[in-house]
């Protein structure tokens, strides 16, 4: 049997309605209790009318108090509590005087004077209005604290979104410059098909980069598809020097991670591994589920710490200082901290015999848990197009990796 979703509405979501509900329930409850007490002590049913008059009187006085307290609650504390004490004393006196007069009329056969009845009811009315005053201030102070907490939470979310957007929209000008320069060279050499293929790949990659949400998540399969689009662009510069291998399990392919989280790792491997060696390098990406964690490993067969550039940039990454390229390992570390707090692993391994490995572990989330996913990147129109071997200027780009 299907159950309709139920989402309870917070009681104080509508403050005005909550106030009136509490007013009616509170004063009605006080009137009923006093009526039951009187009848149990031998009073007639008409005693209920007396308590109804007394309850309406208290209800009306509390309305006046609410208007006054609303003006006092945001004043300096000394003024607020001093003025409240004075107003409460006056209200209690008026309430006791009215109640004593009404009771004196009801029990006209008794010999109690008005003054005696006022003194008799002062303590009871003070307890009643004092409790009402305490609840009024307590509830309103609570609502103010909740409102401030909500405002602070919204500001923190805005700050986090701004931070994610800043990290997410960092594109490496070096990569974009090289790609556009390669396209320009192809156009000058009238190699229209390879130029069109590279433009198509670049267009698809940038479109996916710019339209996806800064804090959005994608599946590992979508992330790998985007990486392959990026690698197709770079492979047109490096050709056989750039070798790739993907090992993604079926379960891990459905897991979610922040969009374009792995692109800087691949870019880092191309810059410090492929371009630094004449024979190029192999870049390997694996994704597996380890318990309740998604483990992603990106490694390359480059020189590792043997490269002066890598050796220079690594301490900055480990100490939290900005990486010279502006997009790299520090970017990923910051995005993981923003998205998962302390619940993640970011580990760098650099064997002495060369190579560079980055291990990332994040909580396993599926598409239903990770929210709305970004769209998949657009596939290139002509993925088979490659550069001609006799393009000397592009060969120079491949040799220098610039």
N, C-alpha and C positions, 0 to 999 in steps of 0.2 A: 504494500500500500504506500503510495507516494505521500510524502510529508511536505507540506508547504514550508519554505524557508521562513524562519522567524528571527527577526532582528529587533530586540527590545530598544525602545526609544529612551534615551537618558531622561531621568525625572526632571532635571533642571535645564533641559534643552530650551524650553519656553519658560523663562523666569517668572513672567507675569502669571501664567497659568499655575505654575508650581506654588507661588505665593498664595493665591486664592484657595487652592486645594488644601494647603496646610492650615490656612486660616479657618476654613469651614470645618475641617476634620478636628483640629485642635480645640476650638471653642465648643463645638458640638459635643466632643468627648467630655470636656470639663463640665458642661451643663448636665449631661446624662449621669455622670458620676455623682454630682451633688444632688441630683433629683433622686437617684437610687438611695443615697445615704439618708436623705430626709424622709423618704417613704419608709425605709427600714426602721427609722426612729419614731414612727407613729404619725407622721404627717399625712394629710389627706392628698388626694390626687391634684387638687388645685395648687399644691406646692410646686408642681411642674411649671405652672405659669409664672410663678415668682422666679424660679431659676432661669426660665426663658428670658425674662426681662433682664436679670442680672447678666446672663450670657451675652445678650445683644449689646448691653452696655460695655462689657469688656471687649467685645468684638470691635465696637465703634472706637473705643479709646485706643486700641492697638493699631487701628488704621491711621489715626492721627499720629501715633508714635512712629509708625513706619515712614511717614512723610518727613518727620523731623529727623529721624535717624539716618535717612537717606542723604540728608544735607550734612550730617556730622561725620559719617563713616570715613570720608577721605580727608578730613582735617587732621592737624597734628594730634598725636595720641593724648597729650595732656588735656588739650581743649576738648577732644571728643569724649573722653571718659568723665571729665568734670561736668560738661554740659549734659551728658547722658544721665549722670546721677541726679542733677537738678530737675531735669524733665521727668525722670522716672518718679521722683519724690512727689512732684505735683500731680502726675497721673494717678499714682497710688492714692493720694489724698482725695482726688475727685472721685475715683472709683469707690473708695470706702464710704465717702459721704453719700453718693447716690445709692449704693447698696444698703447702707444703714437706713436711709429715708424710706426706701421701698419695703424693707423688712419691717420697719416701724409701722408702716401703714397696714401691712399684712397681719402683723401680730399687735393690733391696736389694744388688745386687752391686757398686754403685759406692761409692767411699770418701768422698763428700761428707757433711759433717756437717749436722745440722738447722739450725744457725746459718748455715752457708754457703748452704744452700738458701733460708732465710728472706730473707737479704740479696739473694739472686739474684732472688727473685720480688717483693720490695717495690716496685721501680720499675714493673714491669709491672702489678701489682695496683693501685698508686696511680693509674696512668694510666687503668685501666679504671673503678675506682670514682669517680675524680675526674671523668671524662667523664660518668658516670651522674649524679653530683651536679649538675654544671653543667646537664645537660639537664633534670633534675627541676626545678630552680629557674627555668630559662629558660621552660619550658613553663607552669609555674604562674604566674609573673609575667605571661606573655603572656595567660593566661586571665583573670587578675585585671584587666588593662588592658582586655581585650575586654568583660568584664562591666561595668566602670565606664563604658565607652563606650556599651554598650547601655542602661545605666541612664540616662545623660545624654541619649541620643537619645529614650528614652521620656519623660523629663521635658520635653524640648524639644517633642515632639509633643503632650504634654498641655497645655503652655503655649500652643502654637499653636492647638490646638483650643479652649482657653478664650478666646483672643483672637478667634478667628473667631466663636465663639458670642456673645461680647459685641457684636462689630460687627454680626453677623447679626440679633440679636434686638432691635436698637434700632429701635423704631417711633416715628414722629413723633406725639406726643400732640396736636399741632395738627390734623393730618389726622383723627385719630380723634375728637377733640372736635367738629370741624366736621360730620363725618358723623353722629355721634350726635345733635348738636343739630338738624341738618336732619331726621333721622328723628323726633325729638321734636316738632318743629314740624308735620310732616305728620300725626302722630298727633293732636295737639291740634286740627288743622283737619279731622280725620276723612278725610284723604286716604289711605285704607288701601292702595290698589293701589300708588301710588308709594312709600309707606313700606315695603311688603312687598318691592318690587323692590329698593330700596336696601339693606334688611336682607339680602336674598339675596345681593346682590353683595358686601356687606361680610363676610358669613359665609364665602363662598367664598374671598375674598381672605385673610382671617385664617386660615382653615383651612389653606390652602396655605403661609402664612407660618410657622405653628407646627409643622406636621408634617414639613416638609422638614428634612433634616439641615443643621446649621450650616455644615459645610464641603462640602456636597453640590453637585453641578453639574447643570445642566439644559441642554437644547438651546436655541438661540436662539429656535426656534419656540415652545417652552414658556414662555420668558421673555416673549416678545411677547404670548402669550396671557394671561399673568398681568398684564402692563402694561395690556392692553385691559380687563381686569376692573377694575383700579384706576381707569383713565380713565373707565369707565362710571359709577363712583361720583362722581368729580369732575364729570363732564359733567352730572349731575343738579343740581349747584349752579351751574355756569357756563353750561350750555346752549351756544348758538351762539358764545359767546366762546372756548370751548375747541375748537380745530381741530387735528386730528392727521393725520399722514401717515407711513406705514411703507413702507420700501423695503428688503426683505430678499431677497437672492438665494437660489436653491434650495440651493446648496452651503452658504452661510452658515447657513441655517436648521437644518442638521443638526449644526453645530458646537456645542461645549459651552462654558459659562462658569459662574462661580459663581452660585448661585441668588439671585435678587432683587438682582443687582448694579446693574441699571439703574433700579430703582424710585426711588432717591433723586434721580437725574438728572431724571426726569419730575416728581417732586415739587418739585424746585428750580425747574424751568421754570414750573410752575403758580404757585408762590409769587411769583417775581420777574418773570415775563413776563405770564401771563394775568391775575392778580389786580391787577397794577399799571397796567393800561391799560383804559380803558373799552371799547375795541373788542376786547379780548382779544388772543390771539396764536396763532400756529401752531407746533406742536411736531412736529419731524421726526426720525425715527429711521431710520438706514440701517445695514445690516450687509452687508459684502462680504468676500470672501477676497482678500488681497493677498499672493501668494506663499505662504509657510508661516504667515502671520499672519491672524488674524481682526480686521478693523477695524470698529469700531462708532462711529458718529457720531450724537450727539444734539444738536440745535440748536433754537433758538426765535427768534421774531421780536420778542422783547421789547425793552425799552430798553437791555439790556446794562449797561455801566458807567455809563450815565446815571442808573440807579436808585441812590439813596443807600444803600439796604439792601444791594444787590449789591456796590456799591463798598466798603462797610464789611466785608463778609464775605470778599471775594476775597483780600486780603492774608493773612488768617488761614489760608486754604486753602493758599496758596502757601508760607507759612512753616512749615506743619505744626501750627499752633495749632488748638485745637478750634473748630469752627464753632458759631455761636450756637444753631442749631436742634438740635444734637446728632446729626442725621442729614443727611448731605449729601456734598459733594465730598470732604471729609477721610475720611469713612467708606469711600468707594470706593477712594481712594488706599491706605488702610491694608489693605483686603481684597485689593487687587491685589498689594501687597507681600508679604502673608502667603501668597498662593496661588502667585505666580510669581517672587518675588524681584526680581532686576533685569531679568528677561526680559519686560518689558512697557512700554507707552507710555501715559502719561496726560497729555494736553495740553489746555490751555484757550485758546480764541481768542475775543477780544472786539473785533470791528471798531468803528471810530470811529463809523460810521453806525448802530450799534445791533445788537442780536442777541447771542446767547451760544451758543458751540459747545464741546462737549467731545468729544475724540477719544480712543478707547481702542483699543490694539492688544495682543492677547495671542496666545500660541502656538495654532495651530489644533489642536484636539482633537476627535475624533469621539466618539460614544457609547461605542464599544468601548474607547477609550483613556481616557475620563474616568471610568470606573467606573460604579457604579449611579446612575441618575438619579432625581431626585425626581419625585413624581407630578405630573401636570398639574393645574392648578387646576380647580375645579368651575365649570362654566358656570352663569350665572344662569338662574333659571326663567323670568323675563319680561324679556328684554333690551330690549323695545320700550317699556317703561313709562318715562314722563318726568314731570317736575313740571308742574303746571298753571301757566299764566301769571299767574293772579291771586293767587298766594301772596306777599303783600307782605313777610312776614318773610324768606322765602327769597330774594327779590329783593334785600333788604338784604344778605344774606350774599354774594350774587353781586357786588354793587357794592363791598363792602369787601374781599372775599377772605379774611375772618377765619374 
